[in-house]
Amino acid sequence: MLTCKEQVARSSDFLDGQLSVRERFQARHHLLFCPNCRRFIKQMRLMRATLRAMPEPPIADLDEIALRLAHEQQVFGKD
């Protein structure tokens, strides 16, 4: 059986479905007997769902920012 430390180390891969059949069985077996790791996995699932639900930040128009900075440099850079 996996230790809690090993289970935590594999948690992301477990949730992403990236474990082999054997590793997935070992993880599920550990979770069956370990309420602390079950709670940890539940918290990770909740955190992932919360992050997915958050809105994406707006992407600034980099060309516009570059032009504005160049203009400000021309105006304020000349003394």
C-alpha positions as semicolon CSV with decimal commas, in nm:
position;residue;x (nm);y (nm);z (nm)
1;M;0,000;0,000;0,000
2;L;0,117;0,354;-0,071
3;T;0,219;0,585;0,208
4;C;0,038;0,917;0,248
5;K;0,347;1,096;0,118
6;E;0,348;0,882;-0,197
7;Q;-0,025;0,934;-0,241
8;V;0,008;1,312;-0,218
9;A;0,297;1,306;-0,467
10;R;0,075;1,120;-0,718
11;S;-0,242;1,320;-0,652
12;S;-0,222;1,546;-0,956
13;D;-0,147;1,255;-1,188
14;F;-0,429;1,059;-1,024
15;L;-0,679;1,339;-1,084
16;D;-0,552;1,393;-1,439
17;G;-0,591;1,022;-1,518
18;Q;-0,221;0,987;-1,595
19;L;-0,142;0,687;-1,377
20;S;-0,096;0,336;-1,506
21;V;-0,359;0,078;-1,419
22;R;-0,142;-0,056;-1,138
23;E;-0,067;0,292;-0,996
24;R;-0,435;0,385;-1,015
25;F;-0,526;0,067;-0,827
26;Q;-0,265;0,146;-0,560
27;A;-0,396;0,502;-0,523
28;R;-0,757;0,387;-0,497
29;H;-0,660;0,119;-0,247
30;H;-0,485;0,378;-0,031
31;L;-0,782;0,616;-0,053
32;L;-1,014;0,336;0,056
33;F;-0,835;0,313;0,391
34;C;-0,709;0,670;0,446
35;P;-0,964;0,939;0,532
36;N;-0,696;1,210;0,540
37;C;-0,590;1,145;0,182
38;R;-0,955;1,120;0,072
39;R;-1,008;1,464;0,224
40;F;-0,694;1,592;0,047
41;I;-0,816;1,461;-0,291
42;K;-1,159;1,613;-0,231
43;Q;-0,996;1,951;-0,155
44;M;-0,785;1,926;-0,470
45;R;-1,095;1,853;-0,679
46;L;-1,272;2,152;-0,525
47;M;-0,971;2,377;-0,587
48;R;-0,949;2,268;-0,952
49;A;-1,321;2,327;-1,004
50;T;-1,293;2,671;-0,844
51;L;-0,997;2,764;-1,064
52;R;-1,180;2,645;-1,377
53;A;-1,483;2,856;-1,282
54;M;-1,281;3,175;-1,241
55;P;-1,301;3,417;-1,534
56;E;-0,996;3,459;-1,752
57;P;-0,821;3,793;-1,707
58;P;-0,847;4,020;-2,009
59;I;-0,545;4,009;-2,235
60;A;-0,404;4,356;-2,287
61;D;-0,333;4,464;-2,641
62;L;0,045;4,455;-2,639
63;D;0,076;4,650;-2,965
64;E;-0,130;4,935;-2,820
65;I;0,079;4,942;-2,504
66;A;0,403;4,944;-2,705
67;L;0,281;5,234;-2,921
68;R;0,171;5,434;-2,617
69;L;0,505;5,377;-2,444
70;A;0,693;5,479;-2,758
71;H;0,482;5,794;-2,784
72;E;0,538;5,880;-2,417
73;Q;0,910;5,825;-2,459
74;Q;0,914;6,065;-2,756
75;V;0,711;6,328;-2,570
76;F;0,873;6,301;-2,228
77;G;1,213;6,168;-2,331
78;K;1,315;6,486;-2,509
79;D;1,431;6,751;-2,264
